[in-house]
């Protein structure tokens, strides 16, 4: 079996756009899709923050971000 890749836009279970012509007849497909919903990304970000929350317990983010910014701008002429 040969695997081919075609990009498609499916809306409400119907193909609205596909970037190449598909062969005639019945074809078997495996759908691997990107979630376009930004809320899902926020949930994943919250999960990541929850998992890594205890790594840097004694660090103050505001102070660290200020120190990083100073370090980045140290060699900037302006």
Secondary structure, DSSP 4 states (H G I P E B T S, - for coil): -------EEEETTEEEEESSPPPSS------------HHHHHHHHHHHHHHHTTTTTT--HHHHHHHHHHHHHTT---
